[in-house]
């Protein structure tokens, strides 16, 4: 099962706001023994959103999408998901009820009217219009829900809302996948050897251990250290030690200085 993340908003691409979702989603998934396969940053461009979602729906991946599910002109995610699936947007009855509850709470605080027939509140109800066949994702912050359809999970761009909503999805929809295959990572620093010389070793380790990924992170000498390569393996714990032993022995055979970084779960 592959997990993907889509982060939406012109404000992210322009640098007006810094993305916080990626790091938090990685943290949430790592705590559950899961990992992301890909991440995609997109602006508020409906045509591009439709194209991207059409491809991700077809892929069979599990996809989390943050942002653009409001009801202002620069929010396109609900409409794009509908177009990508070829189904209409419909007002979800449970979402309508939750929005009405939230509107009543605001009215009690002196913020507007609880009458859902007013133009302002009719506009609020648009936030409950989801692609036909969607289920809601509860929002503990202000009741305004997100929606789920075809293993895609759409939440607001606000971290205070998005993060607990994504936790709910991970724990209610994918609990059986938590820690199904314990994974880990180990690496070493290799000095005085060019990356090109280490490549055959990396290829050999991946060929011998197909479930393991080998990585190379070259450094030009940041942090006061001389130039080096961080070589590592990551994958299921059942084969990690053997793959690590093969990588470490091969690295030492290349003739450079080796400094193990140590295990990482």
C-alpha positions in Angstrom: 0.0 0.0 0.0 1.4 3.4 -1.1 0.6 6.6 0.7 0.7 10.0 -1.0 0.3 13.6 0.2 -1.0 16.5 -1.7 -0.5 20.0 -0.3 -2.6 22.7 -1.9 -2.4 26.5 -1.9 -0.9 29.4 -3.9 0.3 30.8 -0.5 2.7 27.8 -0.2 4.1 28.1 -3.7 4.6 31.8 -3.3 6.4 31.5 0.0 3.8 33.6 1.8 3.2 30.7 4.1 5.6 27.9 5.0 4.3 24.3 4.7 4.1 22.5 8.0 2.0 19.5 6.8 4.7 17.4 5.2 6.9 17.1 8.4 3.8 16.5 10.6 2.4 13.8 8.3 5.7 12.0 8.2 5.8 12.2 12.0 2.2 10.8 12.3 2.9 8.0 9.9 6.3 7.0 11.3 4.7 6.7 14.8 2.4 4.1 13.2 5.0 2.2 11.3 3.9 3.7 8.0 5.7 5.9 5.4 4.9 8.2 2.5 5.7 7.2 -1.0 5.3 10.6 -2.6 4.3 14.3 -1.9 2.9 16.8 -4.4 2.6 20.6 -3.9 0.0 22.3 -6.0 -1.4 25.8 -6.4 -5.0 26.9 -6.6 -5.3 25.8 -10.2 -8.5 23.8 -10.8 -7.4 22.2 -14.1 -4.1 21.0 -12.6 -5.9 19.7 -9.5 -8.3 17.8 -11.7 -5.4 16.3 -13.7 -3.5 15.3 -10.6 -6.5 13.8 -8.8 -7.6 11.9 -11.8 -4.1 10.2 -11.9 -4.0 9.6 -8.2 -7.5 8.1 -8.1 -6.5 5.8 -10.9 -3.3 4.8 -9.1 -5.0 3.0 -6.2 -2.8 4.9 -3.7 -4.0 6.2 -0.4 -3.9 10.0 -0.6 -4.1 12.7 2.0 -4.9 16.2 0.6 -4.6 19.3 2.7 -6.2 22.6 1.7 -8.7 24.2 -0.7 -11.9 22.6 0.6 -13.5 25.9 1.7 -16.2 27.8 -0.2 -14.3 30.9 -1.4 -13.4 31.5 -5.1 -9.8 30.3 -4.5 -10.9 27.0 -3.1 -11.1 24.4 -5.9 -10.4 21.0 -4.2 -14.0 19.8 -3.8 -14.9 20.7 -7.4 -11.6 19.2 -8.7 -12.2 15.9 -6.9 -15.8 15.8 -8.3 -14.6 16.5 -11.9 -11.8 14.0 -11.6 -14.3 11.3 -10.6 -17.0 12.4 -13.0 -19.6 12.6 -10.3 -21.7 15.7 -9.1 -21.1 17.7 -6.0 -23.9 17.1 -3.5 -24.7 18.5 -0.1 -23.8 15.7 2.4 -26.7 15.5 4.9 -24.4 14.9 7.9 -22.1 17.7 6.8 -25.1 20.0 6.5 -26.2 19.1 10.1 -22.7 19.7 11.4 -22.4 23.1 9.7 -25.8 24.1 11.1 -24.6 23.1 14.6 -21.5 25.2 14.2 -23.6 28.1 12.8 -25.9 27.9 15.8 -22.9 28.0 18.2 -21.6 31.1 16.5 -25.0 32.7 16.7 -25.1 32.1 20.5 -21.8 33.9 20.7 -23.3 36.9 18.8 -21.6 36.0 15.5 -24.4 36.0 12.9 -27.7 34.3 12.6 -28.6 30.6 13.1 -31.1 30.8 10.3 -29.7 28.6 7.6 -31.7 30.2 4.9 -29.8 33.5 5.0 -27.3 34.1 2.1 -24.3 34.0 4.4 -25.4 30.6 5.8 -26.3 29.2 2.5 -22.8 30.0 1.4 -21.5 28.2 4.5 -23.4 25.1 3.5 -21.3 24.9 0.3 -18.5 23.6 2.5 -20.6 20.5 2.9 -20.9 19.9 -0.8 -18.7 16.9 -1.6 -18.4 14.5 -4.6 -21.4 12.1 -4.6 -20.6 9.0 -2.5 -18.3 10.7 -0.1 -18.0 10.0 3.6 -17.2 12.8 6.1 -14.1 13.2 8.2 -14.9 14.7 11.6 -13.3 18.0 12.5 -12.8 18.3 16.3 -11.9 22.0 16.1 -15.0 23.6 14.6 -17.2 20.7 13.4 -16.8 21.6 9.7 -16.0 18.2 8.2 -13.6 17.1 5.5 -14.5 14.3 3.2 -13.2 10.9 2.0 -13.8 9.1 -1.2 -11.9 6.3 -3.1 -9.1 6.1 -0.4 -8.6 9.9 -0.8 -8.9 12.0 2.4 -9.5 15.7 2.1 -8.9 18.0 5.0 -8.6 21.8 5.5 -5.2 23.6 5.1 -5.3 24.8 8.7 -2.9 22.6 10.8 -5.1 22.9 13.9 -7.8 21.2 12.0 -5.9 19.0 9.5 -3.6 17.2 11.8 -6.2 15.7 14.2 -8.4 14.9 11.2 -5.5 13.0 9.6 -4.8 11.2 12.9 -8.4 10.1 13.0 -8.1 8.7 9.4 -4.9 6.8 10.2 -6.4 5.3 13.4 -9.9 4.6 12.1 -9.3 3.5 8.5 -5.8 2.1 8.6 -5.2 0.7 12.1 -4.7 -2.8 10.7 -1.7 -1.6 8.8 0.1 0.0 11.8 3.5 -1.7 12.4 2.6 -4.5 10.1 6.2 -4.7 8.8 8.6 -3.1 11.3 11.2 -1.1 9.4 14.4 0.6 10.2 17.4 2.4 8.8 21.2 2.2 9.3 23.9 4.3 7.7 27.6 5.2 7.7 29.8 8.1 6.6 32.2 7.2 3.9 35.2 9.6 3.5 37.7 9.9 0.6 35.6 7.8 -1.8 33.7 9.4 -4.8 30.0 8.6 -5.1 30.6 7.0 -8.5 32.9 4.4 -6.8 30.3 3.5 -4.3 27.5 3.1 -6.8 28.3 -0.5 -7.8 28.2 -1.5 -4.1 24.7 0.2 -3.7 23.4 -1.7 -6.8 24.8 -5.0 -5.5 23.1 -4.6 -2.1 19.7 -3.7 -3.6 20.0 -6.7 -6.0 20.8 -9.1 -3.1 18.1 -7.6 -0.8 15.1 -6.6 -3.0 13.0 -5.4 -0.1 15.8 -2.9 1.0 16.5 0.5 -0.4 20.0 1.8 -0.4 20.6 5.6 -0.2 23.4 8.0 -0.8 23.6 11.5 0.6 26.8 13.3 -0.5 28.1 16.2 1.5 30.5 18.9 0.3 31.7 19.5 3.8 28.9 21.2 5.8 29.2 21.7 9.5 33.0 21.7 9.5 33.4 18.1 8.4 35.3 17.1 5.3 33.6 15.9 2.2 31.9 12.5 2.6 29.0 10.3 1.6 26.3 9.0 3.9 25.5 5.5 2.7 22.6 3.7 4.2 20.0 1.0 4.0 16.4 1.1 5.0 13.7 -1.6 4.9 12.1 -4.4 6.9 13.9 -5.3 10.2 13.8 -9.0 9.1 16.5 -8.3 6.5 18.0 -5.0 7.6 20.9 -6.4 9.7 22.1 -8.6 6.8 21.8 -5.8 4.3 23.7 -3.5 6.6 26.5 -6.0 7.1 26.9 -6.3 3.4 26.9 -2.5 2.9 29.4 -1.9 5.7 31.8 -4.6 4.5 31.6 -3.3 1.0 32.2 0.3 2.1 35.3 -0.6 4.0 36.6 -2.6 1.0 36.5 0.7 -1.0 39.4 1.9 1.0 38.0 5.1 2.5 37.5 6.0 6.2 34.2 4.7 7.5 32.3 6.1 10.5 29.0 4.3 11.4 26.1 6.6 12.1 24.3 4.0 14.1 20.8 2.3 13.9 17.6 4.3 13.5 14.2 2.7 13.9 
